[in-house]
Amino acid sequence: MYNNDMQNDEDFSAIVRADLKDSFDEQDNSLRPQFLTDFLGQESVKKNLSTFIEAAKLREEPLDHLLLIGPPGLGKTTLAQITAHELGVDFKVTSAPALDKPKDLAGILSTITPRTVFFIDEIHRLKPAIEEMLYIAMEDFELDWIIGQGAAARTVRIPIPPFTLVGATTKAGSVSSPLRSRFGFIPRFEFYTQEELAAIIKRSAKILEVEIDDDAALLLSQCCRGTPRVANRVLRRMRDFAQVAGSHTITVQIVDEGLRRLEIDEIGLEKYDREILRSIIEKFGGGPVGAETLAISIGESMDTLEDYYEPYLIQCGLLQRTPRGRMVTDKAYTHLGLTHAANSKDGGAQGSLFN
């Protein structure tokens, strides 16, 4: 069982936060594959996309618009870059929050070259005025622009080169139906298996010029939340531990010690994950407890709780969302090394706790 009594008080929660990017995530582009054959995992998505790319190249036409759906850190941006590379065309990238006014979108689309892959991250956050302009650009490859003001105002349509829009979202339900209907291919990314993550870790280790034992790579893959971004981030920290220890190889012993110091347990839970579970157990008798109350009790925003922490806890079978609120499962007690005396009729935990 994982020991929660850590000596290191530093907060390492960002290491397993796939929704938060650090400077190394942005700078270390060398870890990103350039071709579909080097992109590990998401086999169904890759197979279909490869066919569509080949067909577009044979017709010398732009690829149909793509909407990539999935949790953060699974490779949506990387796959968009690969798509442009495989097509041999330019790649433009932005995010929806950066597009403040219609002129921002017009400025980008008026400078693209034919068949450019235009990537918009967090596309569900587009403002309505920009989204409406995007409709016409996606369908007719024209920009609807208003010239003049008041009674003298008139609409002018400016042609732009045919292009491929690739949108990425972590919240598929927040993408409006009119926008969603304009995409020709809407793949959904799944979390990676431990074997896929171990392969990614070994590939990244080779690029980082550090050796890692097969057993160490597999152990590391078990605590990376099924997410390559987290796997690469933790791998870099293990490289640091190995280097300071004077080892040229990342071994199981180094991974064990490194994870202990980073406060990451064997299934990828970090300090705040365990605090959420303990808060429900110790303060609310195992639940049910409302999301807002729970967020206040751990000092996090409700959006962060619902969008980041809860999905993984639910996926691990440690937490349940019920109409009455959040409840921990028996598996959560076992994982934390706690027991409860009795269960209520609705499955909530009652009674005293024993370590």
DOMITI-181215 format. One line per field, with one value per residue (C-alpha): residue in one letter; x, y, z. Coordinates in nm, 2 decimals, decimal comma, padded with zeros to 4 digits. Layout:
BEGIN
rest <- [a:...]
east <- [X:...]
north <- [Y:...]
up <- [Z:...]
//
This chain:
BEGIN
rest <- [m:y:n:n:d:m:q:n:d:e:d:f:s:a:i:v:r:a:d:l:k:d:s:f:d:e:q:d:n:s:l:r:p:q:f:l:t:d:f:l:g:q:e:s:v:k:k:n:l:s:t:f:i:e:a:a:k:l:r:e:e:p:l:d:h:l:l:l:i:g:p:p:g:l:g:k:t:t:l:a:q:i:t:a:h:e:l:g:v:d:f:k:v:t:s:a:p:a:l:d:k:p:k:d:l:a:g:i:l:s:t:i:t:p:r:t:v:f:f:i:d:e:i:h:r:l:k:p:a:i:e:e:m:l:y:i:a:m:e:d:f:e:l:d:w:i:i:g:q:g:a:a:a:r:t:v:r:i:p:i:p:p:f:t:l:v:g:a:t:t:k:a:g:s:v:s:s:p:l:r:s:r:f:g:f:i:p:r:f:e:f:y:t:q:e:e:l:a:a:i:i:k:r:s:a:k:i:l:e:v:e:i:d:d:d:a:a:l:l:l:s:q:c:c:r:g:t:p:r:v:a:n:r:v:l:r:r:m:r:d:f:a:q:v:a:g:s:h:t:i:t:v:q:i:v:d:e:g:l:r:r:l:e:i:d:e:i:g:l:e:k:y:d:r:e:i:l:r:s:i:i:e:k:f:g:g:g:p:v:g:a:e:t:l:a:i:s:i:g:e:s:m:d:t:l:e:d:y:y:e:p:y:l:i:q:c:g:l:l:q:r:t:p:r:g:r:m:v:t:d:k:a:y:t:h:l:g:l:t:h:a:a:n:s:k:d:g:g:a:q:g:s:l:f:n]
east <- [00,00:00,12:00,25:00,07:00,31:00,54:00,83:00,83:00,58:00,62:00,30:00,37:00,00:00,08:00,28:-00,02:-00,25:-00,28:-00,50:-00,21:00,09:00,43:00,72:00,87:00,55:00,55:00,92:00,99:00,85:01,12:00,90:00,61:00,60:00,60:00,43:00,12:00,35:00,53:00,21:00,15:-00,21:-00,55:-00,53:-00,88:-00,84:-00,51:-00,64:-00,93:-00,73:-00,46:-00,72:-00,87:-00,53:-00,43:-00,76:-00,72:-00,37:-00,48:-00,75:-00,52:-00,80:-00,81:-00,88:-01,23:-01,27:-01,18:-01,32:-01,09:-01,27:-01,10:-00,95:-00,64:-00,30:-00,40:-00,23:-00,50:-00,26:00,01:-00,23:-00,33:00,04:00,09:-00,20:-00,05:00,29:00,14:-00,04:00,27:00,09:00,12:00,00:-00,16:-00,25:-00,45:-00,69:-01,05:-00,98:-00,72:-00,98:-01,14:-01,30:-01,40:-01,11:-00,87:-01,01:-01,02:-00,66:-00,55:-00,77:-00,68:-00,31:-00,34:-00,22:-00,43:-00,50:-00,36:-00,44:-00,58:-00,60:-00,82:-00,77:-01,06:-01,30:-01,60:-01,50:-01,55:-01,75:-02,08:-01,98:-01,66:-01,83:-02,08:-01,80:-01,64:-01,95:-01,92:-01,54:-01,57:-01,85:-01,79:-01,43:-01,53:-01,52:-01,84:-01,71:-01,91:-01,78:-01,90:-02,13:-02,50:-02,71:-02,40:-02,29:-02,27:-02,16:-01,87:-01,77:-01,40:-01,28:-01,01:-00,81:-00,97:-00,84:-00,89:-01,01:-00,91:-01,08:-01,00:-01,22:-01,24:-01,61:-01,79:-02,13:-02,03:-01,97:-02,28:-02,48:-02,44:-02,06:-02,04:-02,24:-01,98:-01,71:-01,66:-01,47:-01,53:-01,30:-01,30:-00,97:-00,95:-00,72:-00,41:-00,34:-00,05:00,13:00,08:00,21:00,51:00,60:00,56:00,78:01,05:01,03:01,06:01,35:01,54:01,48:01,59:01,90:01,83:01,80:01,50:01,44:01,13:01,00:01,05:00,87:00,58:00,57:00,58:00,29:00,07:00,06:00,03:-00,35:-00,36:-00,22:00,10:00,15:00,17:00,39:00,65:00,64:00,69:00,96:01,16:01,14:01,26:01,55:01,64:01,63:01,85:02,10:02,14:02,17:02,46:02,27:02,26:01,95:01,61:01,54:01,24:01,41:01,45:01,09:00,97:01,17:01,08:00,71:00,72:00,89:00,65:00,36:00,21:00,08:00,06:-00,25:-00,16:-00,34:-00,17:-00,22:-00,54:-00,70:-00,65:-00,76:-01,09:-01,15:-01,05:-01,26:-01,57:-01,50:-01,39:-01,60:-01,91:-01,93:-01,85:-02,12:-02,33:-02,20:-02,27:-01,99:-01,99:-01,96:-01,68:-01,49:-01,50:-01,38:-01,06:-01,00:-01,05:-01,29:-01,59:-01,49:-01,15:-01,31:-01,57:-01,35:-01,03:-01,02:-01,36:-01,34:-01,02:-01,15:-01,47:-01,27:-01,07:-01,39:-01,31:-01,59:-01,96:-02,18:-02,53:-02,84:-02,78:-02,41:-02,07:-02,00:-01,69:-01,68:-01,55:-01,25:-01,16:-01,15:-00,93:-00,69:-00,65:-00,62:-00,94:-01,24:-01,59:-01,82:-02,14:-02,31:-02,63:-02,91:-02,81:-02,45:-02,30:-02,03:-02,11:-01,94:-01,60:-01,28:-00,98:-00,63]
north <- [00,00:00,35:00,55:00,88:01,01:01,21:01,41:01,65:01,93:02,07:02,06:01,84:01,83:01,99:01,69:01,47:01,76:01,69:02,00:02,22:02,27:02,36:02,52:02,19:02,06:02,36:02,35:01,98:01,94:01,69:01,43:01,49:01,23:01,37:01,09:00,87:00,56:00,71:00,81:00,53:00,44:00,56:00,29:00,33:00,71:00,67:00,41:00,62:00,94:00,78:00,68:01,02:01,19:00,96:01,02:01,40:01,38:01,18:01,43:01,73:01,87:01,99:01,73:01,75:01,94:01,74:01,77:01,59:01,51:01,38:01,47:01,69:01,54:01,26:01,40:01,60:01,89:01,64:01,46:01,80:01,87:01,52:01,57:01,89:01,72:01,41:01,64:01,85:02,18:02,47:02,45:02,74:02,71:02,92:02,87:02,99:03,22:03,40:03,49:03,79:03,96:03,86:04,05:03,82:03,52:03,72:03,82:03,45:03,32:03,60:03,49:03,12:02,92:02,66:02,34:02,48:02,29:02,55:02,42:02,58:02,44:02,46:02,53:02,50:02,84:03,03:03,35:03,34:03,62:03,44:03,10:03,24:03,38:03,04:02,87:03,05:03,01:02,63:02,58:02,84:02,93:03,30:03,56:03,76:04,11:04,43:04,75:05,09:05,18:05,26:05,30:05,29:04,95:04,67:04,31:04,19:03,83:03,79:03,45:03,26:02,95:02,62:02,49:02,23:02,33:02,10:02,17:02,02:02,01:01,84:01,92:01,78:01,87:02,24:02,24:02,39:02,17:02,40:02,40:02,03:01,95:02,11:01,87:01,57:01,35:01,35:01,10:01,05:00,99:00,72:00,69:00,49:00,14:00,07:-00,11:00,18:00,42:00,20:00,21:00,59:00,62:00,41:00,61:00,94:00,81:00,73:01,08:01,23:01,01:00,82:00,45:00,30:-00,06:-00,24:-00,31:00,06:00,18:-00,05:00,06:00,43:00,37:00,25:00,58:00,82:00,84:00,69:01,02:01,06:01,42:01,30:01,01:01,23:01,48:01,21:01,05:01,38:01,39:01,03:01,13:01,40:01,15:00,91:01,17:01,31:00,95:00,89:00,63:00,62:00,40:00,46:00,15:00,02:00,14:00,49:00,50:00,37:00,64:00,91:00,85:00,84:01,18:01,32:01,19:00,99:00,65:00,32:00,41:00,77:00,95:01,26:01,45:01,64:01,32:01,16:01,47:01,46:01,10:01,16:01,48:01,29:01,01:01,21:01,52:01,38:01,02:00,88:01,09:01,19:01,55:01,82:01,92:02,28:02,19:01,94:02,19:02,44:02,18:02,11:02,47:02,40:02,55:02,34:02,34:02,19:01,93:01,83:01,86:01,72:01,53:01,35:01,19:01,00:00,90:00,77:00,59:00,42:00,32:00,52:00,78:00,78:01,07:01,02:01,24:01,33:01,40:01,25:00,92:00,72:00,35:00,05:00,05:00,40:00,28:-00,01:00,21:00,46:00,19:00,29:00,08:00,18:00,01:-00,01:00,09:00,29:00,18:00,40:00,28:00,58:00,51:00,54:00,48:00,54:00,52:00,31:00,34]
up <- [00,00:-00,08:00,21:00,24:00,51:00,28:00,40:00,10:00,15:-00,20:-00,42:-00,72:-00,83:-01,17:-01,27:-01,32:-01,42:-01,80:-01,83:-01,71:-01,93:-01,80:-02,00:-02,08:-02,23:-02,47:-02,55:-02,58:-02,93:-03,00:-02,83:-03,07:-03,35:-03,71:-03,89:-03,82:-03,81:-03,51:-03,33:-03,08:-02,97:-03,10:-03,37:-03,50:-03,53:-03,71:-03,95:-04,07:-04,08:-04,28:-04,54:-04,56:-04,59:-04,87:-05,06:-05,02:-05,16:-05,46:-05,54:-05,46:-05,24:-04,88:-04,62:-04,48:-04,15:-03,83:-03,48:-03,23:-02,90:-02,58:-02,25:-02,23:-02,30:-02,53:-02,85:-03,02:-03,11:-03,21:-03,44:-03,60:-03,67:-03,81:-04,04:-04,19:-04,22:-04,39:-04,63:-04,70:-04,62:-04,38:-04,02:-03,84:-03,48:-03,23:-02,94:-02,91:-02,62:-02,83:-03,09:-02,93:-03,23:-03,58:-03,72:-03,54:-03,73:-04,05:-04,01:-03,99:-04,27:-04,51:-04,50:-04,53:-04,83:-05,02:-04,82:-04,50:-04,18:-03,94:-03,58:-03,31:-02,96:-02,71:-03,00:-02,77:-02,63:-02,95:-02,92:-03,12:-03,36:-03,45:-03,48:-03,73:-03,94:-03,93:-04,06:-04,40:-04,41:-04,36:-04,61:-04,88:-04,82:-04,80:-04,53:-04,46:-04,38:-04,30:-04,45:-04,33:-04,05:-04,00:-04,32:-04,53:-04,41:-04,66:-04,65:-04,87:-04,92:-04,95:-05,10:-04,91:-05,02:-04,94:-04,60:-04,34:-04,00:-03,72:-03,39:-03,06:-02,75:-02,41:-02,39:-02,68:-02,53:-02,53:-02,91:-03,07:-03,31:-03,61:-03,57:-03,50:-03,82:-04,04:-03,95:-04,18:-03,93:-03,56:-03,38:-03,01:-02,83:-02,56:-02,27:-02,35:-02,22:-02,00:-02,28:-02,51:-02,25:-02,18:-02,55:-02,55:-02,25:-02,41:-02,73:-02,54:-02,33:-02,64:-02,77:-02,43:-02,45:-02,13:-02,08:-01,90:-01,80:-01,95:-01,60:-01,50:-01,81:-01,73:-01,37:-01,48:-01,72:-01,44:-01,27:-01,57:-01,59:-01,93:-02,07:-02,28:-02,16:-01,80:-01,90:-02,07:-01,78:-01,51:-01,73:-01,73:-01,35:-01,33:-01,56:-01,30:-01,01:-01,20:-01,30:-00,95:-00,82:-01,07:-01,27:-01,65:-01,64:-01,49:-01,29:-01,10:-00,77:-00,91:-01,03:-00,68:-00,50:-00,75:-00,73:-00,35:-00,35:-00,60:-00,39:-00,68:-00,59:-00,79:-00,98:-01,05:-00,77:-00,63:-00,31:-00,41:-00,54:-00,21:-00,03:-00,22:-00,12:00,24:00,26:00,16:00,40:00,71:00,67:00,51:00,62:00,28:00,10:-00,06:-00,07:-00,33:-00,57:-00,46:-00,09:-00,17:-00,38:-00,09:00,15:-00,05:-00,16:-00,54:-00,79:-00,88:-01,25:-01,17:-00,95:-01,21:-01,52:-01,40:-01,07:-01,07:-01,42:-01,33:-00,98:-01,14:-01,41:-01,13:-00,95:-00,64:-00,67:-00,78:-00,90:-00,78:-00,80:-00,43:-00,47:-00,47:-00,28:-00,24:-00,31:-00,10:-00,34:-00,22:00,14:00,05:-00,15:00,13:00,39:00,57:00,68:00,76:01,01:00,81:00,48:00,46:00,24:-00,04:-00,02:00,17:00,42:00,79:01,11:01,25:01,05:01,14:00,99]
//
